[in-house]
Amino acid sequence: MMAQRRAKGRFWSRLVRVGIAALPLAGEKIQHVPLLWPPLGSIETYAAGLAAGIIALFGALPALIKTKALAKTGAWIGLGLSVFSLFVYGYFLLTYVKGVETNDKGTLYRTIGSQRTDEALQKCHGMTDSEMLEYAGLKDSDIERMWTSTSVNRARFELFVSYILCFASANFAIGAFVRASPDTTAK
């Protein structure tokens, strides 16, 4: 009976961790929900696979923890880091990701930069970021006409890193909590 409960708990833990690791792959396909996966422009497809691999790796790391006490400490650190990075990711989403209504595809989200180009300052004076994005267009080249390519790439990098940190640490925390539970075989 106790062995069945342990196996069931480990199964659900693994299922949740696989689900978390698959979020970037699903989010890359569902482009109307930037919380699942941020719009990273032309690197989106490759970055989603890389993120999924890193998040899955962090979900497997708790298996290497030798003691329950260390697993419990790691779980709380992972949980704290996940919550903190969730706030950071949320801030970056609100700052850099803007939506534009389209006639045929609904709202499409794109990552913008933080520094406007000279062209944007001259032609789009007084416009909001969303209005500028709608005016310029949704292609990477259009976005980099309005915001410097350096600031756009930095925004994409910040979104990518904060996303990975949030979900990788959550995946680690879940695995570590299971490892620290009294039902597992660690000492």
C-alpha positions as CSV (number, residue, x, y, z in Angstrom):
1,M,0.0,0.0,0.0
2,M,2.8,2.4,1.0
3,A,4.8,1.5,-2.1
4,Q,1.8,2.2,-4.3
5,R,1.4,5.7,-2.8
6,R,5.1,6.4,-3.3
7,A,4.9,5.3,-6.9
8,K,1.7,7.3,-7.5
9,G,3.3,10.4,-6.0
10,R,6.5,10.1,-8.1
11,F,4.3,9.5,-11.2
12,W,2.3,12.7,-10.7
13,S,5.5,14.7,-9.9
14,R,7.1,13.5,-13.1
15,L,4.0,14.2,-15.1
16,V,3.9,17.8,-13.8
17,R,7.6,18.3,-14.4
18,V,7.3,17.1,-18.0
19,G,4.3,19.4,-18.5
20,I,6.3,22.4,-17.2
21,A,9.2,21.4,-19.5
22,A,6.9,21.2,-22.5
23,L,5.4,24.7,-21.9
24,P,7.9,26.5,-24.2
25,L,7.1,24.0,-27.0
26,A,3.3,24.5,-26.6
27,G,3.6,28.2,-26.1
28,E,5.6,28.6,-29.2
29,K,2.7,27.1,-31.1
30,I,0.0,29.1,-29.2
31,Q,1.1,32.6,-30.0
32,H,-1.8,34.5,-28.4
33,V,-0.7,33.8,-24.8
34,P,2.7,35.4,-24.2
35,L,2.8,34.1,-20.6
36,L,3.3,30.6,-21.9
37,W,6.2,31.6,-24.2
38,P,7.4,35.2,-24.9
39,P,7.6,36.4,-28.5
40,L,11.3,36.2,-29.3
41,G,11.2,37.0,-33.0
42,S,13.2,34.9,-35.5
43,I,14.8,32.8,-32.8
44,E,11.5,31.7,-31.3
45,T,11.4,28.1,-32.6
46,Y,15.0,27.2,-31.6
47,A,14.8,29.0,-28.3
48,A,11.7,27.0,-27.4
49,G,13.5,23.7,-27.8
50,L,16.5,24.9,-25.8
51,A,14.3,26.2,-23.0
52,A,12.4,22.9,-22.8
53,G,15.6,21.0,-22.6
54,I,17.0,23.2,-19.8
55,I,13.8,23.2,-17.8
56,A,13.6,19.4,-18.1
57,L,17.2,19.1,-17.0
58,F,16.5,21.2,-13.9
59,G,13.5,18.9,-13.2
60,A,15.8,15.9,-13.2
61,L,18.5,17.3,-11.0
62,P,16.8,16.6,-7.6
63,A,17.4,12.9,-8.3
64,L,21.1,13.6,-7.6
65,I,20.4,15.0,-4.1
66,K,21.7,12.6,-1.4
67,T,19.7,13.6,1.7
68,K,16.2,14.6,2.5
69,A,17.4,17.6,4.5
70,L,19.4,18.9,1.5
71,A,16.4,18.2,-0.8
72,K,14.1,20.2,1.5
73,T,16.5,23.1,1.5
74,G,16.9,23.0,-2.2
75,A,13.1,22.8,-2.7
76,W,12.6,26.0,-0.7
77,I,15.4,27.8,-2.5
78,G,14.0,26.7,-5.8
79,L,10.5,27.8,-4.8
80,G,11.8,31.2,-3.7
81,L,13.8,31.7,-6.9
82,S,10.8,30.7,-9.0
83,V,8.5,33.2,-7.3
84,F,11.1,36.0,-7.6
85,S,11.8,35.2,-11.2
86,L,8.1,35.1,-12.0
87,F,7.8,38.7,-10.9
88,V,10.9,39.6,-13.0
89,Y,9.4,37.8,-16.0
90,G,6.1,39.5,-15.5
91,Y,7.8,42.9,-15.3
92,F,9.7,42.2,-18.6
93,L,6.4,41.0,-20.2
94,L,4.6,44.1,-19.2
95,T,7.5,46.3,-20.3
96,Y,8.6,44.7,-23.6
97,V,5.7,42.7,-25.0
98,K,3.0,44.7,-26.8
99,G,0.0,43.5,-28.7
100,V,-1.5,44.6,-31.9
101,E,-5.0,43.8,-33.1
102,T,-5.1,42.2,-36.6
103,N,-8.2,41.6,-38.7
104,D,-7.5,37.9,-39.4
105,K,-5.4,36.6,-36.5
106,G,-6.7,38.5,-33.5
107,T,-4.1,40.1,-31.2
108,L,-0.5,39.3,-32.1
109,Y,2.3,40.0,-29.6
110,R,5.8,41.2,-30.3
111,T,8.8,42.1,-28.2
112,I,9.9,45.7,-28.6
113,G,13.1,47.4,-27.4
114,S,13.6,50.1,-24.8
115,Q,15.4,52.6,-27.0
116,R,13.7,54.2,-30.0
117,T,15.6,54.9,-33.2
118,D,16.0,58.4,-34.7
119,E,13.3,57.5,-37.3
120,A,10.9,56.6,-34.6
121,L,11.6,59.8,-32.6
122,Q,10.9,61.9,-35.8
123,K,7.9,60.1,-37.3
124,C,6.2,58.7,-34.2
125,H,6.5,61.5,-31.7
126,G,3.8,61.1,-29.0
127,M,2.7,57.6,-30.0
128,T,2.5,54.8,-27.5
129,D,4.6,51.7,-28.0
130,S,1.6,49.7,-29.2
131,E,0.7,52.5,-31.7
132,M,4.2,52.6,-33.0
133,L,4.2,48.8,-33.4
134,E,0.9,49.0,-35.4
135,Y,2.3,51.8,-37.5
136,A,5.6,50.1,-38.3
137,G,4.5,46.5,-38.8
138,L,5.0,43.2,-37.0
139,K,8.1,41.9,-38.8
140,D,11.5,41.8,-37.1
141,S,12.8,44.3,-39.6
142,D,9.9,46.7,-38.9
143,I,10.4,46.5,-35.2
144,E,14.1,47.2,-35.5
145,R,13.3,50.3,-37.6
146,M,11.5,51.8,-34.6
147,W,13.6,50.4,-31.7
148,T,17.4,49.8,-31.9
149,S,18.3,46.3,-32.6
150,T,20.5,46.2,-29.5
151,S,17.6,47.1,-27.3
152,V,15.3,44.6,-29.0
153,N,17.8,41.8,-28.6
154,R,18.5,42.7,-25.0
155,A,14.7,42.6,-24.3
156,R,14.4,39.2,-25.9
157,F,17.4,37.9,-24.0
158,E,16.0,39.2,-20.7
159,L,12.6,37.6,-21.4
160,F,14.3,34.3,-22.4
161,V,16.5,34.1,-19.3
162,S,13.8,35.2,-16.8
163,Y,11.4,32.6,-18.4
164,I,13.9,29.8,-18.1
165,L,14.9,30.8,-14.5
166,C,11.2,30.9,-13.5
167,F,10.2,27.6,-14.9
168,A,13.5,25.7,-14.4
169,S,13.6,26.7,-10.7
170,A,9.9,25.7,-10.3
171,N,10.6,22.3,-11.9
172,F,13.6,21.8,-9.6
173,A,11.5,22.8,-6.6
174,I,8.8,20.3,-7.4
175,G,11.3,17.5,-7.9
176,A,13.2,18.5,-4.7
177,F,9.9,18.6,-2.6
178,V,9.1,15.0,-3.8
179,R,12.7,13.9,-3.0
180,A,12.4,15.5,0.5
181,S,9.0,13.8,1.2
182,P,9.0,11.0,3.8
183,D,7.8,8.5,1.2
184,T,10.9,8.5,-0.9
185,T,14.1,6.5,-0.4
186,A,16.6,9.3,0.2
187,K,17.9,9.4,3.8
